[in-house]
Amino acid sequence: MTLLVVEHSFDPPLSDEVYDAMSRRIDPCLGAHGVRWVRSLLSGDRRRMICTFEAADAEAVRTAYRSAGEKFDRVWTAESYEAAGS
C-alpha cells in the first residue's frame, strides 16, 4: 500500500458539524475504493487540513473523494519518517 496525503482548505473555517457530515459521506466511498484512513491534522484556525490514507495509488483516493462529492486541493504520495522509538 502507498501512503497518500490529501490537502484541504476551508473558507469559512471547518466546523465540527461540517466535518462530521463530510466524514459520513466519504467513509463508505473510501472503503469501496480500497482506501484506509490513517489520520487527519487540522490547523488551529480550522482553515487547513491534511489527511493521510493508505491505498493502492493516488487515483483511488481521488475517485473516493469525487464519488462522495467532496472537494480537495491536492492528493500526493508520501514517505513517512518518525522519531526513533515511535
TORLUMLUM-794365 format. One record per atom (N, C-alpha, C): residue number from 1; chain; atom name; x, y, z. Coordinates in pm, whole numbers, always signed. Example, Ala and Ser with C-alpha at 12.3 -4.5 7.8 and 13.67 -1.06 7.14 Angstrom:
REM residues 2
<seq=1, mol=A, atom=N, X=+1319, Y=-569, Z=+780>
<seq=1, mol=A, atom=CA, X=+1230, Y=-450, Z=+780>
<seq=1, mol=A, atom=C, X=+1320, Y=-330, Z=+780>
<seq=2, mol=A, atom=N, X=+1285, Y=-225, Z=+708>
<seq=2, mol=A, atom=CA, X=+1367, Y=-106, Z=+714>
<seq=2, mol=A, atom=C, X=+1290, Y=+3, Z=+787>
END
This chain:
REM residues 86
<seq=1, mol=A, atom=N, X=+84, Y=-118, Z=+0>
<seq=1, mol=A, atom=CA, X=+0, Y=+0, Z=+0>
<seq=1, mol=A, atom=C, X=+88, Y=+125, Z=+0>
<seq=2, mol=A, atom=N, X=+36, Y=+229, Z=-58>
<seq=2, mol=A, atom=CA, X=+106, Y=+356, Z=-68>
<seq=2, mol=A, atom=C, X=+48, Y=+455, Z=+32>
<seq=3, mol=A, atom=N, X=+133, Y=+535, Z=+95>
<seq=3, mol=A, atom=CA, X=+88, Y=+641, Z=+184>
<seq=3, mol=A, atom=C, X=+54, Y=+762, Z=+99>
<seq=4, mol=A, atom=N, X=-64, Y=+818, Z=+123>
<seq=4, mol=A, atom=CA, X=-110, Y=+933, Z=+45>
<seq=4, mol=A, atom=C, X=-155, Y=+1045, Z=+136>
<seq=5, mol=A, atom=N, X=-135, Y=+1167, Z=+91>
<seq=5, mol=A, atom=CA, X=-174, Y=+1287, Z=+165>
<seq=5, mol=A, atom=C, X=-279, Y=+1362, Z=+84>
<seq=6, mol=A, atom=N, X=-385, Y=+1404, Z=+151>
<seq=6, mol=A, atom=CA, X=-488, Y=+1488, Z=+90>
<seq=6, mol=A, atom=C, X=-486, Y=+1622, Z=+161>
<seq=7, mol=A, atom=N, X=-473, Y=+1729, Z=+84>
<seq=7, mol=A, atom=CA, X=-475, Y=+1864, Z=+139>
<seq=7, mol=A, atom=C, X=-612, Y=+1926, Z=+116>
<seq=8, mol=A, atom=N, X=-662, Y=+1992, Z=+220>
<seq=8, mol=A, atom=CA, X=-791, Y=+2061, Z=+215>
<seq=8, mol=A, atom=C, X=-772, Y=+2206, Z=+261>
<seq=9, mol=A, atom=N, X=-853, Y=+2295, Z=+208>
<seq=9, mol=A, atom=CA, X=-860, Y=+2432, Z=+262>
<seq=9, mol=A, atom=C, X=-1007, Y=+2467, Z=+278>
<seq=10, mol=A, atom=N, X=-1038, Y=+2547, Z=+380>
<seq=10, mol=A, atom=CA, X=-1176, Y=+2579, Z=+414>
<seq=10, mol=A, atom=C, X=-1194, Y=+2729, Z=+434>
<seq=11, mol=A, atom=N, X=-1297, Y=+2782, Z=+375>
<seq=11, mol=A, atom=CA, X=-1337, Y=+2921, Z=+396>
<seq=11, mol=A, atom=C, X=-1488, Y=+2926, Z=+383>
<seq=12, mol=A, atom=N, X=-1559, Y=+2936, Z=+493>
<seq=12, mol=A, atom=CA, X=-1516, Y=+2967, Z=+629>
<seq=12, mol=A, atom=C, X=-1446, Y=+2848, Z=+695>
<seq=13, mol=A, atom=N, X=-1391, Y=+2870, Z=+815>
<seq=13, mol=A, atom=CA, X=-1324, Y=+2761, Z=+887>
<seq=13, mol=A, atom=C, X=-1416, Y=+2640, Z=+905>
<seq=14, mol=A, atom=N, X=-1355, Y=+2523, Z=+908>
<seq=14, mol=A, atom=CA, X=-1429, Y=+2397, Z=+921>
<seq=14, mol=A, atom=C, X=-1495, Y=+2386, Z=+1058>
<seq=15, mol=A, atom=N, X=-1625, Y=+2365, Z=+1058>
<seq=15, mol=A, atom=CA, X=-1697, Y=+2345, Z=+1185>
<seq=15, mol=A, atom=C, X=-1705, Y=+2195, Z=+1214>
<seq=16, mol=A, atom=N, X=-1733, Y=+2162, Z=+1339>
<seq=16, mol=A, atom=CA, X=-1749, Y=+2021, Z=+1377>
<seq=16, mol=A, atom=C, X=-1862, Y=+1957, Z=+1298>
<seq=17, mol=A, atom=N, X=-1970, Y=+2031, Z=+1277>
<seq=17, mol=A, atom=CA, X=-2086, Y=+1976, Z=+1206>
<seq=17, mol=A, atom=C, X=-2051, Y=+1945, Z=+1060>
<seq=18, mol=A, atom=N, X=-1979, Y=+2034, Z=+995>
<seq=18, mol=A, atom=CA, X=-1939, Y=+2011, Z=+855>
<seq=18, mol=A, atom=C, X=-1841, Y=+1895, Z=+848>
<seq=19, mol=A, atom=N, X=-1748, Y=+1887, Z=+943>
<seq=19, mol=A, atom=CA, X=-1652, Y=+1776, Z=+945>
<seq=19, mol=A, atom=C, X=-1725, Y=+1642, Z=+961>
<seq=20, mol=A, atom=N, X=-1822, Y=+1636, Z=+1052>
<seq=20, mol=A, atom=CA, X=-1898, Y=+1513, Z=+1074>
<seq=20, mol=A, atom=C, X=-1975, Y=+1472, Z=+948>
<seq=21, mol=A, atom=N, X=-2038, Y=+1569, Z=+882>
<seq=21, mol=A, atom=CA, X=-2114, Y=+1539, Z=+759>
<seq=21, mol=A, atom=C, X=-2019, Y=+1491, Z=+648>
<seq=22, mol=A, atom=N, X=-1905, Y=+1555, Z=+638>
<seq=22, mol=A, atom=CA, X=-1805, Y=+1517, Z=+537>
<seq=22, mol=A, atom=C, X=-1759, Y=+1373, Z=+563>
<seq=23, mol=A, atom=N, X=-1733, Y=+1339, Z=+687>
<seq=23, mol=A, atom=CA, X=-1689, Y=+1204, Z=+722>
<seq=23, mol=A, atom=C, X=-1795, Y=+1101, Z=+688>
<seq=24, mol=A, atom=N, X=-1921, Y=+1131, Z=+717>
<seq=24, mol=A, atom=CA, X=-2029, Y=+1036, Z=+686>
<seq=24, mol=A, atom=C, X=-2040, Y=+1011, Z=+536>
<seq=25, mol=A, atom=N, X=-2015, Y=+1114, Z=+454>
<seq=25, mol=A, atom=CA, X=-2023, Y=+1097, Z=+309>
<seq=25, mol=A, atom=C, X=-1902, Y=+1021, Z=+254>
<seq=26, mol=A, atom=N, X=-1784, Y=+1051, Z=+305>
<seq=26, mol=A, atom=CA, X=-1662, Y=+997, Z=+246>
<seq=26, mol=A, atom=C, X=-1631, Y=+855, Z=+293>
<seq=27, mol=A, atom=N, X=-1663, Y=+820, Z=+417>
<seq=27, mol=A, atom=CA, X=-1623, Y=+689, Z=+472>
<seq=27, mol=A, atom=C, X=-1666, Y=+571, Z=+386>
<seq=28, mol=A, atom=N, X=-1792, Y=+562, Z=+342>
<seq=28, mol=A, atom=CA, X=-1829, Y=+447, Z=+260>
<seq=28, mol=A, atom=C, X=-1755, Y=+444, Z=+125>
<seq=29, mol=A, atom=N, X=-1728, Y=+560, Z=+69>
<seq=29, mol=A, atom=CA, X=-1658, Y=+567, Z=-60>
<seq=29, mol=A, atom=C, X=-1512, Y=+526, Z=-45>
<seq=30, mol=A, atom=N, X=-1450, Y=+561, Z=+66>
<seq=30, mol=A, atom=CA, X=-1312, Y=+518, Z=+90>
<seq=30, mol=A, atom=C, X=-1305, Y=+366, Z=+91>
<seq=31, mol=A, atom=N, X=-1394, Y=+303, Z=+166>
<seq=31, mol=A, atom=CA, X=-1396, Y=+157, Z=+173>
<seq=31, mol=A, atom=C, X=-1422, Y=+92, Z=+38>
<seq=32, mol=A, atom=N, X=-1512, Y=+151, Z=-38>
<seq=32, mol=A, atom=CA, X=-1547, Y=+96, Z=-169>
<seq=32, mol=A, atom=C, X=-1430, Y=+100, Z=-267>
<seq=33, mol=A, atom=N, X=-1336, Y=+191, Z=-244>
<seq=33, mol=A, atom=CA, X=-1222, Y=+207, Z=-335>
<seq=33, mol=A, atom=C, X=-1091, Y=+157, Z=-274>
<seq=34, mol=A, atom=N, X=-1102, Y=+82, Z=-163>
<seq=34, mol=A, atom=CA, X=-984, Y=+21, Z=-103>
<seq=34, mol=A, atom=C, X=-891, Y=+120, Z=-36>
<seq=35, mol=A, atom=N, X=-946, Y=+228, Z=+17>
<seq=35, mol=A, atom=CA, X=-866, Y=+333, Z=+82>
<seq=35, mol=A, atom=C, X=-886, Y=+323, Z=+233>
<seq=36, mol=A, atom=N, X=-777, Y=+326, Z=+308>
<seq=36, mol=A, atom=CA, X=-784, Y=+322, Z=+455>
<seq=36, mol=A, atom=C, X=-733, Y=+454, Z=+512>
<seq=37, mol=A, atom=N, X=-820, Y=+519, Z=+591>
<seq=37, mol=A, atom=CA, X=-782, Y=+644, Z=+659>
<seq=37, mol=A, atom=C, X=-679, Y=+612, Z=+766>
<seq=38, mol=A, atom=N, X=-575, Y=+699, Z=+778>
<seq=38, mol=A, atom=CA, X=-471, Y=+682, Z=+879>
<seq=38, mol=A, atom=C, X=-485, Y=+789, Z=+988>
<seq=39, mol=A, atom=N, X=-484, Y=+917, Z=+947>
<seq=39, mol=A, atom=CA, X=-501, Y=+1025, Z=+1045>
<seq=39, mol=A, atom=C, X=-532, Y=+1155, Z=+973>
<seq=40, mol=A, atom=N, X=-582, Y=+1251, Z=+1051>
<seq=40, mol=A, atom=CA, X=-607, Y=+1385, Z=+998>
<seq=40, mol=A, atom=C, X=-547, Y=+1487, Z=+1094>
<seq=41, mol=A, atom=N, X=-496, Y=+1595, Z=+1037>
<seq=41, mol=A, atom=CA, X=-440, Y=+1706, Z=+1114>
<seq=41, mol=A, atom=C, X=-511, Y=+1833, Z=+1072>
<seq=42, mol=A, atom=N, X=-573, Y=+1901, Z=+1166>
<seq=42, mol=A, atom=CA, X=-649, Y=+2023, Z=+1140>
<seq=42, mol=A, atom=C, X=-574, Y=+2142, Z=+1199>
<seq=43, mol=A, atom=N, X=-554, Y=+2246, Z=+1118>
<seq=43, mol=A, atom=CA, X=-483, Y=+2364, Z=+1167>
<seq=43, mol=A, atom=C, X=-561, Y=+2432, Z=+1279>
<seq=44, mol=A, atom=N, X=-489, Y=+2508, Z=+1360>
<seq=44, mol=A, atom=CA, X=-551, Y=+2576, Z=+1474>
<seq=44, mol=A, atom=C, X=-663, Y=+2672, Z=+1433>
<seq=45, mol=A, atom=N, X=-651, Y=+2733, Z=+1315>
<seq=45, mol=A, atom=CA, X=-755, Y=+2825, Z=+1270>
<seq=45, mol=A, atom=C, X=-866, Y=+2753, Z=+1192>
<seq=46, mol=A, atom=N, X=-853, Y=+2620, Z=+1178>
<seq=46, mol=A, atom=CA, X=-953, Y=+2532, Z=+1115>
<seq=46, mol=A, atom=C, X=-974, Y=+2565, Z=+966>
<seq=47, mol=A, atom=N, X=-874, Y=+2626, Z=+903>
<seq=47, mol=A, atom=CA, X=-883, Y=+2661, Z=+761>
<seq=47, mol=A, atom=C, X=-807, Y=+2564, Z=+670>
<seq=48, mol=A, atom=N, X=-723, Y=+2479, Z=+729>
<seq=48, mol=A, atom=CA, X=-646, Y=+2382, Z=+652>
<seq=48, mol=A, atom=C, X=-649, Y=+2248, Z=+722>
<seq=49, mol=A, atom=N, X=-651, Y=+2141, Z=+642>
<seq=49, mol=A, atom=CA, X=-647, Y=+2007, Z=+699>
<seq=49, mol=A, atom=C, X=-565, Y=+1918, Z=+606>
<seq=50, mol=A, atom=N, X=-488, Y=+1832, Z=+668>
<seq=50, mol=A, atom=CA, X=-412, Y=+1728, Z=+598>
<seq=50, mol=A, atom=C, X=-467, Y=+1595, Z=+646>
<seq=51, mol=A, atom=N, X=-502, Y=+1508, Z=+552>
<seq=51, mol=A, atom=CA, X=-547, Y=+1373, Z=+586>
<seq=51, mol=A, atom=C, X=-452, Y=+1274, Z=+521>
<seq=52, mol=A, atom=N, X=-416, Y=+1169, Z=+593>
<seq=52, mol=A, atom=CA, X=-331, Y=+1066, Z=+536>
<seq=52, mol=A, atom=C, X=-410, Y=+936, Z=+523>
<seq=53, mol=A, atom=N, X=-381, Y=+865, Z=+415>
<seq=53, mol=A, atom=CA, X=-451, Y=+742, Z=+381>
<seq=53, mol=A, atom=C, X=-351, Y=+640, Z=+330>
<seq=54, mol=A, atom=N, X=-390, Y=+514, Z=+333>
<seq=54, mol=A, atom=CA, X=-318, Y=+408, Z=+264>
<seq=54, mol=A, atom=C, X=-410, Y=+357, Z=+154>
<seq=55, mol=A, atom=N, X=-353, Y=+343, Z=+35>
<seq=55, mol=A, atom=CA, X=-430, Y=+296, Z=-80>
<seq=55, mol=A, atom=C, X=-334, Y=+245, Z=-186>
<seq=56, mol=A, atom=N, X=-388, Y=+182, Z=-289>
<seq=56, mol=A, atom=CA, X=-306, Y=+131, Z=-398>
<seq=56, mol=A, atom=C, X=-236, Y=+245, Z=-471>
<seq=57, mol=A, atom=N, X=-307, Y=+357, Z=-488>
<seq=57, mol=A, atom=CA, X=-250, Y=+471, Z=-560>
<seq=57, mol=A, atom=C, X=-332, Y=+596, Z=-533>
<seq=58, mol=A, atom=N, X=-282, Y=+710, Z=-578>
<seq=58, mol=A, atom=CA, X=-349, Y=+838, Z=-554>
<seq=58, mol=A, atom=C, X=-484, Y=+844, Z=-623>
<seq=59, mol=A, atom=N, X=-496, Y=+780, Z=-737>
<seq=59, mol=A, atom=CA, X=-623, Y=+785, Z=-810>
<seq=59, mol=A, atom=C, X=-736, Y=+720, Z=-732>
<seq=60, mol=A, atom=N, X=-708, Y=+617, Z=-652>
<seq=60, mol=A, atom=CA, X=-811, Y=+555, Z=-569>
<seq=60, mol=A, atom=C, X=-867, Y=+655, Z=-468>
<seq=61, mol=A, atom=N, X=-779, Y=+738, Z=-411>
<seq=61, mol=A, atom=CA, X=-823, Y=+840, Z=-316>
<seq=61, mol=A, atom=C, X=-903, Y=+949, Z=-388>
<seq=62, mol=A, atom=N, X=-853, Y=+995, Z=-501>
<seq=62, mol=A, atom=CA, X=-926, Y=+1097, Z=-578>
<seq=62, mol=A, atom=C, X=-1066, Y=+1047, Z=-617>
<seq=63, mol=A, atom=N, X=-1072, Y=+923, Z=-661>
<seq=63, mol=A, atom=CA, X=-1201, Y=+865, Z=-703>
<seq=63, mol=A, atom=C, X=-1296, Y=+854, Z=-585>
<seq=64, mol=A, atom=N, X=-1247, Y=+814, Z=-468>
<seq=64, mol=A, atom=CA, X=-1331, Y=+805, Z=-349>
<seq=64, mol=A, atom=C, X=-1387, Y=+941, Z=-312>
<seq=65, mol=A, atom=N, X=-1303, Y=+1043, Z=-312>
<seq=65, mol=A, atom=CA, X=-1349, Y=+1179, Z=-279>
<seq=65, mol=A, atom=C, X=-1451, Y=+1227, Z=-380>
<seq=66, mol=A, atom=N, X=-1424, Y=+1206, Z=-507>
<seq=66, mol=A, atom=CA, X=-1518, Y=+1251, Z=-610>
<seq=66, mol=A, atom=C, X=-1650, Y=+1177, Z=-602>
<seq=67, mol=A, atom=N, X=-1645, Y=+1047, Z=-570>
<seq=67, mol=A, atom=CA, X=-1768, Y=+968, Z=-555>
<seq=67, mol=A, atom=C, X=-1854, Y=+1021, Z=-441>
<seq=68, mol=A, atom=N, X=-1788, Y=+1072, Z=-337>
<seq=68, mol=A, atom=CA, X=-1860, Y=+1127, Z=-222>
<seq=68, mol=A, atom=C, X=-1902, Y=+1272, Z=-243>
<seq=69, mol=A, atom=N, X=-1857, Y=+1333, Z=-354>
<seq=69, mol=A, atom=CA, X=-1889, Y=+1473, Z=-378>
<seq=69, mol=A, atom=C, X=-1808, Y=+1567, Z=-291>
<seq=70, mol=A, atom=N, X=-1692, Y=+1521, Z=-243>
<seq=70, mol=A, atom=CA, X=-1608, Y=+1602, Z=-155>
<seq=70, mol=A, atom=C, X=-1495, Y=+1668, Z=-233>
<seq=71, mol=A, atom=N, X=-1467, Y=+1792, Z=-199>
<seq=71, mol=A, atom=CA, X=-1360, Y=+1868, Z=-263>
<seq=71, mol=A, atom=C, X=-1229, Y=+1846, Z=-189>
<seq=72, mol=A, atom=N, X=-1119, Y=+1865, Z=-260>
<seq=72, mol=A, atom=CA, X=-986, Y=+1859, Z=-202>
<seq=72, mol=A, atom=C, X=-896, Y=+1947, Z=-286>
<seq=73, mol=A, atom=N, X=-786, Y=+1992, Z=-227>
<seq=73, mol=A, atom=CA, X=-692, Y=+2076, Z=-301>
<seq=73, mol=A, atom=C, X=-598, Y=+1993, Z=-385>
<seq=74, mol=A, atom=N, X=-540, Y=+1891, Z=-323>
<seq=74, mol=A, atom=CA, X=-448, Y=+1803, Z=-397>
<seq=74, mol=A, atom=C, X=-429, Y=+1673, Z=-321>
<seq=75, mol=A, atom=N, X=-386, Y=+1571, Z=-396>
<seq=75, mol=A, atom=CA, X=-352, Y=+1440, Z=-340>
<seq=75, mol=A, atom=C, X=-212, Y=+1406, Z=-389>
<seq=76, mol=A, atom=N, X=-125, Y=+1359, Z=-298>
<seq=76, mol=A, atom=CA, X=+11, Y=+1324, Z=-337>
<seq=76, mol=A, atom=C, X=+63, Y=+1208, Z=-253>
<seq=77, mol=A, atom=N, X=+155, Y=+1132, Z=-313>
<seq=77, mol=A, atom=CA, X=+218, Y=+1021, Z=-242>
<seq=77, mol=A, atom=C, X=+324, Y=+1075, Z=-148>
<seq=78, mol=A, atom=N, X=+348, Y=+1000, Z=-40>
<seq=78, mol=A, atom=CA, X=+443, Y=+1046, Z=+62>
<seq=78, mol=A, atom=C, X=+522, Y=+930, Z=+118>
<seq=79, mol=A, atom=N, X=+632, Y=+966, Z=+182>
<seq=79, mol=A, atom=CA, X=+710, Y=+872, Z=+264>
<seq=79, mol=A, atom=C, X=+700, Y=+924, Z=+407>
<seq=80, mol=A, atom=N, X=+692, Y=+833, Z=+501>
<seq=80, mol=A, atom=CA, X=+677, Y=+872, Z=+641>
<seq=80, mol=A, atom=C, X=+809, Y=+849, Z=+715>
<seq=81, mol=A, atom=N, X=+851, Y=+950, Z=+791>
<seq=81, mol=A, atom=CA, X=+969, Y=+943, Z=+876>
<seq=81, mol=A, atom=C, X=+923, Y=+976, Z=+1017>
<seq=82, mol=A, atom=N, X=+962, Y=+894, Z=+1113>
<seq=82, mol=A, atom=CA, X=+920, Y=+915, Z=+1251>
<seq=82, mol=A, atom=C, X=+1039, Y=+911, Z=+1344>
<seq=83, mol=A, atom=N, X=+1023, Y=+970, Z=+1461>
<seq=83, mol=A, atom=CA, X=+1129, Y=+968, Z=+1562>
<seq=83, mol=A, atom=C, X=+1155, Y=+825, Z=+1604>
<seq=84, mol=A, atom=N, X=+1278, Y=+794, Z=+1636>
<seq=84, mol=A, atom=CA, X=+1315, Y=+661, Z=+1684>
<seq=84, mol=A, atom=C, X=+1233, Y=+628, Z=+1808>
<seq=85, mol=A, atom=N, X=+1186, Y=+505, Z=+1816>
<seq=85, mol=A, atom=CA, X=+1109, Y=+461, Z=+1932>
<seq=85, mol=A, atom=C, X=+962, Y=+491, Z=+1921>
<seq=86, mol=A, atom=N, X=+917, Y=+551, Z=+1812>
<seq=86, mol=A, atom=CA, X=+774, Y=+584, Z=+1795>
<seq=86, mol=A, atom=C, X=+699, Y=+465, Z=+1743>
END
